[in-house]
Amino acid sequence: MRSALTCFSLALLAILPACGSGGSATSIGAGASSADAGKPTTDILFHGISTADAINPSEATLSWQPAVIASSGAGSAQMRYRVYRGLTESLAQQEASLIATTLQGAESFIDSGLPDNTTLYYRVVAMDTDERTSITTEVASAHTPATYGPGSADFIANILPLWDTPMPGSPGTTCLSCHTTPGLGSLDLSTLEGVLAGIGTLQAPDSFVIPYQGESSWAEFLSRMTMLPNFFSHLPYFTQPTGLAAMEEPLMAWIFEGALSAPDSTPPVFEFGDPESAGRYHGEFTAFDTVKVTFPHASDPESLPFSGARAGQLEYAIYAGVDSNSINWGKPIAFGIVELSTQEEPTASVSFEWLQSDSLIVVVRPLDSSGRSVPFDFENYDPENASAAELDAFRHRMRNQSANEREIFIAR
């Protein structure tokens, strides 16, 4: 079943520009300079495209090793490369899928203006100065993430006004009437630090807020309101709960996003270039039917809670396929969240069941918490038979994941 979203992506792909960006492409279709121009030849040794990586929701970067002339061993500096793109592997093999021809000596290409949340397949063919082309069928895929959607909950704009709601039956009394300064049996609701510390400190908080856990925080909030002797002072909120009910949704949404001072506006990334990350991104079979992937913590300081603790801050979506071109980007095969017991360890790990083959390709993508307030049933989600509404909900839930796309090859 094809959703309206998929149809939109296909229509958009059809009108994408023929050339990428970065100054590495020239116009296509130049005239031949010899009788053999345009003819495939075995005299050009070229493996084909090496990698295709999504670098953001609208761009992918391609790379390859230079080609050489078999008969002379020369030619790499003069070689140009023809870049093909398709929505399927077979389409990428067709001449009509040509999108650009690079300048001489190029070893990479940036394809821009792409639709987000779309898998694209690329093929690269080498071409010599006589415009003879290599016989190359190698295809690599890249999946652009959904356009990043930052959180929406702001402490000053969305949370602070909740405490100024008049108590039912007592118009002159609000939460802030009693909770403006920290002290015995009290907490300061007028500041972010006061809310997150409760009657404790940020290092040892005693607050109803459990970052990223909206339902648990709401249950704790109600528990503290009904706890003796607090129950009698809060009784009007329960006898006439209209004011209390208005607090639940915005409070939970804010906490689901990490209880931040302002909405997170950037996705997380793996710092693959950091020496501290070296050797920490890998996978293995731990049993015949079980695969374990290990990865360094992704970086997203903007979404750290006020206390600085990163436990539960990020989720990690695990994608897998028999090969890189068969990764199912429509549904992660597993999820992982950094728990309290592992927050200070240099790596995190996720295990999942795999019976499809003796080897596989895995990609780990970190997600920050801005989409976590979107309820979604991953267990029963079937992208092949999902309705347009379900596909849109999945896209919205996954809108905040990194564009990093480094593959892990694992063999039994």
C-alpha positions in Angstrom: 0.0 0.0 0.0 1.5 3.4 -1.0 0.8 6.3 1.3 0.2 9.9 0.3 3.5 10.7 1.9 5.3 8.1 -0.4 3.5 9.4 -3.4 4.7 12.9 -2.5 8.3 11.7 -2.3 8.1 9.9 -5.6 6.6 13.0 -7.3 9.2 15.2 -5.7 12.0 12.9 -6.8 10.8 13.1 -10.4 11.5 16.9 -10.5 14.8 16.8 -8.7 17.6 18.7 -10.4 20.0 16.7 -12.6 23.1 17.8 -10.8 24.4 17.7 -7.3 26.2 20.5 -5.5 29.7 21.2 -4.3 31.2 22.2 -7.7 31.9 18.6 -8.6 29.5 18.2 -11.5 29.3 19.4 -15.1 26.3 19.4 -17.4 25.6 16.0 -18.8 25.4 14.7 -22.4 28.6 16.2 -23.9 29.4 15.1 -27.5 31.7 12.0 -28.1 35.2 12.6 -29.2 35.9 9.2 -30.8 34.2 6.4 -32.6 34.0 4.5 -29.4 32.6 7.3 -27.4 29.9 6.2 -24.9 30.7 2.5 -25.4 31.3 0.3 -22.4 34.8 -1.1 -22.3 36.7 -3.6 -20.1 39.9 -1.4 -20.5 38.7 0.8 -17.7 39.2 -0.8 -14.3 36.7 0.6 -11.8 35.0 -1.1 -8.9 32.2 1.4 -8.8 30.6 3.4 -6.0 32.1 2.7 -2.5 29.7 4.6 -0.2 26.5 6.6 -0.3 25.7 8.4 3.0 22.8 10.7 3.9 24.4 13.8 5.5 21.1 15.5 6.2 17.4 15.2 5.1 18.1 16.7 1.6 21.7 15.6 0.8 23.7 12.5 0.3 27.5 12.2 -0.3 28.9 9.5 -2.6 32.5 8.3 -2.8 34.6 5.9 -4.9 38.1 4.8 -5.6 39.6 6.2 -8.8 39.5 4.3 -12.0 42.5 3.5 -14.2 43.1 2.3 -17.8 44.0 -1.4 -17.7 46.3 -1.3 -20.8 48.4 1.6 -19.5 47.8 1.9 -15.8 47.2 5.6 -16.3 44.2 7.8 -16.6 42.8 8.3 -13.0 43.5 12.1 -13.1 41.7 12.5 -16.4 38.7 10.3 -15.5 35.2 11.7 -15.1 32.4 9.9 -13.5 28.8 9.5 -14.4 26.4 9.4 -11.5 23.0 7.6 -11.6 20.2 7.8 -9.1 17.0 5.8 -8.7 14.3 4.9 -6.2 15.2 1.2 -6.8 18.4 -0.7 -7.6 17.0 -1.6 -11.1 16.2 2.1 -11.9 19.7 3.1 -10.9 21.0 0.7 -13.6 19.1 2.6 -16.4 20.7 5.2 -18.5 17.7 7.5 -18.0 18.7 7.7 -14.3 21.9 9.7 -15.1 21.9 12.9 -12.9 25.4 14.3 -13.4 28.9 13.9 -14.8 31.7 15.0 -12.5 34.8 17.0 -13.3 38.1 15.1 -14.0 39.7 13.4 -11.1 36.7 13.6 -8.8 36.4 10.9 -6.1 33.2 12.1 -4.5 29.9 13.8 -5.3 27.2 15.5 -3.2 23.7 15.0 -4.4 21.4 17.7 -3.1 17.7 18.7 -3.2 16.6 15.3 -2.2 13.3 14.3 -0.5 13.5 13.5 3.1 12.7 10.1 4.6 13.5 8.3 1.3 15.8 5.5 0.3 17.9 6.4 -2.8 20.1 4.1 -4.9 23.2 5.2 -6.7 25.5 3.9 -9.4 28.8 5.5 -10.6 30.4 4.7 -13.9 33.9 5.9 -14.9 34.5 7.6 -18.3 37.8 8.3 -20.0 38.8 11.2 -22.2 37.4 9.4 -25.3 34.1 9.0 -23.3 34.3 5.3 -23.2 32.6 4.0 -20.0 33.4 1.3 -17.5 31.2 -1.7 -17.2 30.0 -1.0 -13.7 26.8 -2.3 -11.9 27.7 -1.7 -8.3 24.9 0.1 -6.4 24.9 1.7 -3.0 21.9 3.2 -1.1 21.4 6.0 1.3 18.3 6.8 3.3 17.7 10.4 4.1 16.2 11.0 7.6 12.9 12.8 8.1 13.2 16.5 8.4 14.3 17.3 11.9 11.4 18.5 14.1 12.5 20.2 17.3 10.6 19.9 20.5 7.8 22.3 21.3 7.7 22.5 25.1 9.3 25.7 26.6 9.5 26.1 30.4 8.7 29.8 30.4 6.1 29.7 27.7 4.4 26.4 28.5 5.1 25.3 32.1 5.5 28.4 34.2 1.9 29.7 33.4 0.5 26.4 34.7 1.5 27.4 38.3 -0.4 30.6 37.9 -3.8 28.9 37.4 -6.2 30.0 40.2 -7.2 27.3 42.7 -10.9 26.3 42.1 -13.0 28.1 44.7 -10.2 30.4 45.7 -9.4 32.9 42.8 -6.6 34.6 44.7 -4.6 31.4 45.4 -2.3 29.7 42.9 0.5 27.2 43.0 3.0 30.1 43.1 1.3 31.5 46.2 2.9 28.6 48.2 5.7 27.5 46.0 8.0 30.4 45.2 10.9 29.8 47.4 12.6 26.5 48.3 12.2 25.6 52.0 11.0 23.0 54.4 8.1 21.0 52.9 8.1 23.3 49.8 9.7 23.7 46.4 10.3 26.6 44.1 8.0 26.4 41.0 9.1 29.8 39.7 12.4 28.6 38.3 13.5 25.7 36.2 16.1 24.7 38.7 13.6 24.8 41.5 11.2 22.5 39.7 13.9 20.0 38.8 15.6 20.0 42.2 12.4 20.0 44.2 13.3 20.3 47.9 16.7 18.8 47.2 19.5 19.9 44.9 20.3 19.3 41.2 22.9 16.8 42.4 20.5 15.1 44.7 17.0 16.1 43.5 13.8 15.5 45.2 11.4 16.5 42.5 8.3 15.0 40.9 10.1 15.4 37.5 11.6 12.2 36.0 13.2 13.4 32.7 11.9 11.7 29.6 9.2 9.8 31.6 6.0 11.7 31.3 3.5 9.2 32.8 5.7 8.3 35.7 6.3 12.0 36.5 2.6 12.7 36.3 1.9 9.9 38.7 4.6 11.2 41.1 3.1 14.7 40.8 -0.4 13.5 41.8 1.2 11.4 44.6 2.9 14.4 46.1 -0.3 16.5 45.9 -2.3 13.9 47.8 0.4 13.0 50.4 -0.5 14.0 53.9 -0.5 16.8 55.1 -0.4 18.3 51.5 -3.7 16.6 50.6 -5.8 19.1 52.6 -4.2 22.2 51.0 -4.6 20.7 47.5 -8.1 19.3 48.1 -9.9 21.9 45.9 -7.9 20.7 42.9 -9.4 17.2 43.3 -12.9 18.2 44.2 -13.0 20.5 41.1 -10.2 19.0 38.9 -10.6 21.3 35.9 -7.4 23.2 36.8 -5.5 20.0 37.5 -6.6 18.4 34.2 -5.3 21.3 32.3 -1.8 20.7 33.7 -1.4 17.1 32.6 -0.9 17.3 28.9 1.6 20.2 28.8 3.6 18.9 31.8 3.9 15.4 30.3 4.9 16.8 26.9 7.6 18.9 28.4 9.0 16.1 30.5 8.9 13.6 27.6 11.2 16.1 25.8 13.7 16.0 28.6 12.3 18.8 30.9 14.6 21.3 29.1 14.6 25.1 29.4 13.9 25.5 25.7 13.0 23.1 22.8 15.9 21.2 21.4 16.6 22.4 17.8 19.4 20.1 16.6 19.5 16.3 16.1 22.2 14.2 17.8 25.3 12.9 16.0 27.9 10.2 16.4 31.3 11.9 16.6 33.1 9.3 14.4 36.1 11.6 14.0 36.7 11.7 17.8 39.6 9.5 18.8 37.5 8.5 21.9 35.1 6.8 19.5 37.7 4.7 17.7 36.9 1.0 17.9 33.6 1.5 19.7 31.2 1.1 16.7 31.0 -2.6 15.9 28.8 -5.7 16.1 29.0 -9.5 16.6 26.9 -12.7 16.8 26.7 -13.6 20.5 24.6 -16.7 19.7 23.3 -18.4 16.5 20.2 -16.2 16.4 21.4 -13.1 18.4 23.3 -10.1 17.2 24.8 -7.5 19.5 25.8 -4.0 18.3 28.0 -1.7 20.4 28.4 2.0 19.8 29.8 5.1 21.5 27.3 7.6 23.1 26.1 10.1 20.5 26.6 13.8 21.2 23.7 16.2 21.7 24.5 18.6 24.6 21.5 20.7 23.7 19.1 18.1 24.9 20.9 17.3 28.2 18.7 17.8 31.2 19.4 20.7 33.6 21.2 18.4 35.9 23.6 17.3 33.1 22.9 13.6 33.5 22.5 11.9 30.2 20.8 8.7 31.4 17.8 8.2 29.1 18.6 11.3 27.1 19.0 9.5 23.7 17.4 6.6 22.0 19.2 4.5 19.4 17.3 3.1 16.5 18.9 -0.1 15.0 18.3 -0.9 11.3 19.5 -4.1 9.6 19.5 -5.9 6.3 21.1 -8.8 4.5 23.1 -6.2 2.6 23.2 -2.4 2.6 20.7 -2.1 -0.1 18.1 -4.2 1.6 18.0 -2.4 5.0 14.4 -1.9 6.1 14.3 1.8 6.8 10.5 1.6 7.4 10.9 0.0 10.8 13.8 -0.3 13.2 14.7 -3.8 14.2 15.4 -2.7 17.7 15.6 0.3 20.1 18.0 1.1 22.9 18.0 3.7 25.6 21.0 4.5 27.9 19.9 3.4 31.4 21.1 4.8 34.7 23.5 1.9 35.3 25.3 2.5 32.0 25.3 6.2 31.6 29.0 6.6 32.5 30.3 3.7 30.4 32.0 4.7 27.2 29.7 2.6 25.0 26.1 1.4 24.8 24.9 -2.0 23.4 21.7 -3.4 21.9 20.9 -7.0 21.1 18.3 -8.3 18.7 17.3 -11.6 17.0 18.6 -12.3 13.5 17.9 -15.5 11.5 17.7 -14.3 7.9 21.4 -14.9 6.9 24.9 -15.6 8.1 25.9 -12.0 7.7 24.2 -8.6 7.8 24.7 -4.9 7.6 23.6 -2.8 10.6 23.2 1.0 10.9 22.7 2.7 14.3 21.0 6.1 14.4 20.6 8.1 17.6 17.4 10.0 18.3 16.9 12.7 20.8 13.8 13.0 23.0 11.8 15.6 21.1 9.7 13.0 19.4 9.1 10.8 22.4 5.9 12.5 23.4 4.3 11.1 20.2 2.5 7.8 21.2 3.4 5.0 18.9 3.0 1.2 19.0 6.2 -0.1 17.5 5.5 -3.7 18.4 2.4 -3.9 16.1 3.5 -1.4 13.5 3.5 -2.9 10.0 4.9 -0.4 7.4 3.8 -2.5 4.5 0.1 -2.4 5.5 0.1 0.8 7.5 -2.5 3.5 6.9 -1.5 7.0 5.8 -2.2 8.2 9.4 0.1 5.5 10.8 2.9 6.2 8.4 2.6 9.9 9.2 2.7 9.1 13.0 5.8 7.0 12.5 7.5 9.8 10.5 6.6 12.3 13.3 7.9 10.0 16.0 11.2 9.4 14.1 11.6 13.0 13.0 14.5 13.7 15.3 17.1 11.1 14.3 20.6 11.7 13.2 21.7 11.7 9.5 24.8 9.7 10.4 24.8 6.5 8.4 27.9 4.3 9.0 27.4 0.7 8.2 28.6 -2.2 10.4 29.2 -5.6 8.6 28.6 -8.6 10.9 29.2 -12.2 10.0 28.4 -15.4 11.9 
